[in-house]
Amino acid sequence: MSERPTGPVVTGFAPPPAPDLPRIEGRFVDLERLDPARHAEDLFAANQGQDWVWDYLGYGPFAALADYRDWQARMAASTDPVFYALRDRAGGRVGGVASFMRIDRANGVIEIGHIEIAPPMQQTPAATEAISLMIGWAFAAGYRRVEWKCDALNAPSRRAAQRYGFAYEGIFRQHMLTKGRNRDTAWYAIIDRDWPRLAEAHRAWLSPQNFDDQGRQRQSLSALTGS
């Protein structure tokens, strides 16, 4: 019988830690472990009248602040997903949430998901930096693979994944039911050997030299990551 091929031996790998930092600081944004007492009111107000932001999520919209605060309390108590609130350093307001989820320490795999950016923070350097900080933390902690998954119909999320440098890996058909609707899921990932190049692209995009006096980017992140 001919030899059956197997994958390369992985040496030096140890299960990385679960996300446990209370705060991750950036230039434009700070990520703070979710706390409904500190974060619910700002974010509820930022999402008011914008019910479309919940279209591809498995929860929301929330009719009242109390309902949203209760949801945040449940998420804040979770160890998977681990939620962070995104606080804009310039204005001091909370403009979104994101989480580390499907945390598979034994295999060094982690996903960034449950991303909900309110309209005031969308398409800002703070929103971009928040995800970049999360990816960077994961690889610095020793994860081998960072995943991004979204509804295959969610075109903005798919564009965002490619902009950050996530590689498209395919569609899982009939993967989930979300709010009673079928969801085909698009899968993307960055692996550890790809991150050094992408990290340099992220640093270049976030550098002060990449923005003019009006705060407009000189080079797009898509151009820098090669997506």
N, C-alpha and C positions, 0 to 999 in steps of 0.2 A: 504494500500500500504506500502511495506517495505521502510525503510529509504534509500534514495539514497546517496551514498558516495560522499563527497566533500574533496578538499584538505585542508591541515592545514592552519589556519589563520596565516598570516605573520604580525608580529608586529614590530614596530620600524623602518620600512623601509621608507626612503625618497629618492626621485629621486636623483641620484648622478650627479655630474657636468659633462659637456661635456669635453673631453680632450682639455686642453688649455695651458699646460706647454710649454714654448719655448724650454726647454732643459730637458732631463732626463740623469743623469750621472751615469755611471757604472765604474767598474774596468778596463774592456777591451774596452768598447765602450761608446760613447756618442750619444744620440739620439737628433737631432736638427730638429726643425720645418723646413720643406722643403722650400728651397730658391734656385731657379734656378741659381741665380747669384753666389752662393757659392757652389752649389752641382752638377750642371748639367755636367760640364766639366770633373770632376773626374770620375763620374759614367759612363758617356758615354765612356770614354777611357777604363775603367775597363771591360766594356761589349763588346768592339770592337772584331769582329771576333768570337763571341760566341752567334750566333743567337738562339741557342737552349734554352737559358735562358728564352726566351719569349714564348715558345711552349704552355704553359698552361695559359697564361695571355691574356686578351682581347685586347691587344695593343702590339706594337712592332713587330719585331725589327725596329729601327729607322735608316734611311739611313744617316742622317747628324746630327751634333750637334745642329743645329738650330731647327730641328724637335723635337729633344729630349728636348731641352730647352723650346720650346713651350708647350709640353706635361706637363713638370714639372710645368710651370707657371699656367696651368689650375688646376693641382692637388693642388698646393700650395694655391690657392684661395678657395678651397673647405672647407666646414665645416663638410662634411660627404661624403667621407672619410677625415680623418685628417692624413696627411702624415708626416712622419719623415724620415730624412736621417740618416744613420748609419755611424758614423765616428770612425774608428779604432784609439784608443788612442795611440797605439805604433807607428804607422807610420804616423798618422795624415790624412790619406786619407779616402775619402768616399767610402764605399764598398757595399752599398745597400740602399734600402728603404723598409719601412713597414708602415702600416696605421691602425688606429682605424676606424672601419666602421660599418654600420648598427647600429648606436648608438640609442638604445631604452632606454632612461633614465627613462621613466615611469615604465618600467618593470625591469630595472636594468640589461639589456642585452647589450653586446658589442662584436663585432667581431674583430679579428686581421687578416688582409688580405692584398692583393696587395703586398705580400712579394716578392721582387726581390733582391736576393743576388748575386753579381757578383762573378765569379770564384775565384778571389784572397781572398775573405772573406769567401767563403763557407767552412764548416767543421772547423771553428775556434772558440775559446772561445768567440770572439767578436760577432759572429753571434748568438751563443746560448744565450749569455747574453742579447742581444738586445730584443729577444722575451720574455725572463724571466722578464726583466724590464717592458715591456708593460703589461704582465699578472699581475705582482705585483702592478703596478700603478692602474689598473682597480679595483682590489679587495680592495686596500687601499682607493680608492675613493668611495667605497660603491656599486659597481656592484655585482650582485648576480650570474651572469653567463657570462663566456667568451667563445666565439665560435671560431672554426677554420673550414673552409670549403675549399675543393679543388676538382679539377677534380678527379673522381674516378680512372682514369688511371694514375694519377700523383703519382707514387710509392714513390719517395723521400719525397714529402710533407706529405703523409700518415704516413711514418715512423717517420718523424719529429714530427707530432702531437702526436703520441703515446710516443715518447721519452720524450716530455715535460710533459706528464701525462694527455693529453686530452683523454677523454673516447669516444670511437667510438659509434655513435648513429644510423648509418644506411646510406643507399643510397637513394637519391632523384633522381628517374629515369627521364630522359629527362627534367632536371631542367632548362637548359639554352642552348642557341646557342652561341658558342664562335668562332669567325672568320669563321662563316658559318658551323661549325661542331657541332654535338650533344655533350652535356656535361651532363653526370650523375655526381651528386655531392655527395661526401662523407662528412658527418657531424660529427664533434667532439665537445666536450665541457668540460670545467672544471667549477664546481659550487663552491660557496663560502665555503661550509663545507669541500670540498676536498683540498682547497688551502693550509691550514696550513701545512699539511703533505708534500704536493708537494713543497711548498716554502722551507721547510727545506732540501729537496733533492736537489733543485736548489742551495741553499747556500752551501751545502756540495760539490757539483760538482765544483762550481766556486771558492772555497777556494784555497789559494796558496798550501795547503797541498795535494791537489788532483793532482798536476802536478809535474813531475820530472824536473831535471835540463835541459832537452831538450824540456820542455813544453808539454810532452805527459801525457795524463790523466792516473790516476791510477785506478779509477773507472768510468764506463760509467754512463751517466745520465739515460739511460734506466734501468740499474740495481738499481740505487738509487730511481727512481720513481716507480719501480716495474712493468713497462710496459712490 
